[in-house]
Amino acid sequence: MTMTHEQSDREQQMRADLETGFTDQEWAVGMVLCPARENCVSTFGLRALFTPMKDGRLPMHRGSFGTPCAGARQKPTTPPLQLRPAV
């Protein structure tokens, strides 16, 4: 399925917000983004969030055809997400 230009822009903005290390979603606190960025094969694409394993690396994740992601088992390049401070 192809995204419209508006959906793609929204997806990029959501990713940029997450890369700051802050989120408005309580369920996402402590999670990290895949370092493969837009090349992540996860079905969630740019918004792929993962709970790091005990060694700090991302868990294995694969695309719909079983292809492993380049970001799997790598250390995240962004800090774990925190709740955005109230203004």
C-alpha positions as CSV (number, residue, x, y, z in Angstrom):
1,M,0.0,0.0,0.0
2,T,1.4,3.4,-1.0
3,M,1.1,6.4,1.3
4,T,-0.1,9.7,0.1
5,H,2.2,12.7,0.4
6,E,0.3,14.0,3.4
7,Q,0.5,10.6,5.2
8,S,4.3,10.5,4.4
9,D,4.8,14.0,5.8
10,R,2.8,13.0,9.0
11,E,4.9,9.8,9.3
12,Q,8.2,11.8,9.0
13,Q,7.0,14.4,11.6
14,M,6.1,11.6,14.0
15,R,9.5,10.1,13.6
16,A,11.2,13.5,14.1
17,D,9.2,13.9,17.3
18,L,10.3,10.5,18.6
19,E,13.9,11.2,17.7
20,T,14.0,14.1,20.2
21,G,13.7,11.4,22.9
22,F,10.2,12.5,24.1
23,T,6.7,11.2,23.6
24,D,3.2,12.0,24.7
25,Q,2.4,8.3,25.0
26,E,2.9,6.7,28.4
27,W,3.1,3.2,26.9
28,A,6.2,4.2,24.8
29,V,8.3,5.4,27.8
30,G,11.6,3.4,27.8
31,M,11.2,2.2,24.3
32,V,13.7,3.1,21.5
33,L,13.6,3.6,17.7
34,C,15.1,1.2,15.3
35,P,18.5,2.6,14.1
36,A,17.8,1.5,10.6
37,R,15.4,4.5,10.4
38,E,13.3,4.5,7.2
39,N,15.0,1.2,6.1
40,C,13.5,-0.7,9.0
41,V,11.6,-3.7,7.7
42,S,9.1,-3.7,10.6
43,T,5.5,-3.3,9.5
44,F,5.5,-0.1,11.6
45,G,8.1,1.5,9.4
46,L,9.4,4.8,10.7
47,R,7.5,4.5,13.9
48,A,9.0,1.1,14.9
49,L,9.5,1.2,18.7
50,F,11.2,-1.6,20.6
51,T,11.9,-2.4,24.2
52,P,15.7,-2.9,24.4
53,M,17.0,-6.3,25.6
54,K,19.1,-6.6,28.8
55,D,22.3,-5.9,26.9
56,G,20.8,-2.6,25.5
57,R,20.5,-3.9,21.9
58,L,17.3,-4.2,19.9
59,P,15.5,-7.5,19.6
60,M,15.5,-9.4,16.3
61,H,12.7,-8.1,14.0
62,R,11.9,-9.1,10.4
63,G,9.9,-7.9,7.5
64,S,6.8,-9.5,6.1
65,F,9.0,-11.8,3.9
66,G,11.2,-12.9,6.8
67,T,14.1,-10.6,5.9
68,P,16.0,-9.5,9.0
69,C,16.2,-5.8,9.7
70,A,19.6,-4.1,9.5
71,G,18.8,-2.5,12.9
72,A,18.1,-5.8,14.6
73,R,20.5,-6.7,17.5
74,Q,22.1,-3.2,17.1
75,K,22.4,-0.6,19.8
76,P,19.9,2.2,19.4
77,T,21.1,5.6,18.2
78,T,18.4,7.5,20.1
79,P,17.8,7.7,23.9
80,P,15.0,5.8,25.5
81,L,11.8,7.7,25.2
82,Q,10.6,9.9,28.2
83,L,7.3,11.7,28.7
84,R,7.4,15.1,27.2
85,P,7.6,17.7,30.0
86,A,4.4,19.7,30.7
87,V,4.7,23.3,29.5
